[in-house]
Amino acid sequence: MNDRFLEGRVALVTGATSGIGLAVAEALGAAGAVVHINGLGDAAQVRAALAAVRAAGAPEAVHHPADLRDPAAIRAMMAAAGPLDVLVNNAGIQHTAPLADMPEERWDALLAINLSACFHTMKAALPGMAARGFGRVVNIASVHGLVASLHKAPYVAAKHGLVGLSKVAALEMAGQGDRASGGVTVNCLCPGWVETPLIEPQIAARAGDGGREVGIRALLAEKQPSLRMALPAEIAALALWLCRREAHNLTGAAIPVDGGWTAQ
Ligand code: NAD
């Protein structure tokens, strides 16, 4: 039996048609929240995501097709979703190339989706959370919000930016609500490698003739001492815990889930 501690709460998860976002949406639904999901995908992918969130236990699941590169579309999505108790900024893209070869349009898109969209959603959601004395913002950053890697200039810049943005929001919200209401917290999760479609091109780049398993082992060996990928549901479990009332004093943090990557 799930702990339905989010019954009566409303959540929105960006980029929830795939990977970590979908797992977070399912976890929030299993805890009883009405879940608004955003994310790209064809009709079948969106239907499957909504069905998964409902099957997990969400009393209601709604999809918003907003393209997060477009601030007006984000504002419309936030208005349509209405007051939120939980906001999970998860949508993200990746592009790897040396800085000198980085296509300018990829820089623009990456900064728009991985960073600016989080500003726009938080700007819309935080005042209501403050007024009600309860709110949880969980921003899915990355180890690349804490350290850099080669050939990821826009990704590292955006994720470092997201960690900074989240700290400012945490400070601005710190005095809202009280222990009984749960307060308003803003945190980042900073995963290392997580098994999702996002990293398949990086696995393929290392796979050579050895296949996918060789690619995965090579990725892990470079940086992640546990030599284990995380699963989306494991990231979701931590995001869900941050939504609990007793997590009211955990704010402004950037929490690594990286098998020791950033401990080195
Ligand atoms: P994924 O590719 O499986 O999912 C990305 C989601 O973002 C999809 O739902 C996609 O539709 C959505 N999205 C992309 N562009 C969009 C746009 N313009 N408008 C709206 N939605 C858009 O990736 P994932 O691995 O689950 O990544 C989720 C988050 O986790 C990202 O922010 C990523 O940077 C972060 N992350 C992933 C890993 C990893 O190893 N997979 C590690 C650290 C951090």
Boltz pocket constraint, residues with backbone or C-beta under 6 A from the ligand:
constraints:
  - pocket:
      binder: B
      contacts: [[A, 14], [A, 15], [A, 16], [A, 17], [A, 18], [A, 19], [A, 20], [A, 21], [A, 38], [A, 39], [A, 40], [A, 41], [A, 65], [A, 66], [A, 67], [A, 68], [A, 69], [A, 89], [A, 90], [A, 91], [A, 92], [A, 93], [A, 113], [A, 114], [A, 140], [A, 141], [A, 142], [A, 143], [A, 190], [A, 191], [A, 192], [A, 193], [A, 194], [A, 195], [A, 196], [A, 197], [A, 198], [A, 199]]
      max_distance: 6.0
